[in-house]
Amino acid sequence: MDLVDLQRYPIDDPSKPEPRALVAAGRTALAAAGSFTLPGFIAPPALKHMREEANRLAAGGFHRTGMRN
């Protein structure tokens, strides 16, 4: 299972123009707005797997109910 949607974001070969264009767009966006989003970057099957794993592990996480500054 691929983690990244390589059809949408073909970053698997950095020598190709597509990944370089994506990096350039990211740098431009970061400089202008301070953020860069990649909608759909995580492949849907991988995202589903991550959600299932997070839900399964959530009960063992640290929880705090008290107030803090």
Beta strands, then each sheet from edge to edge (+ up, - down):
end
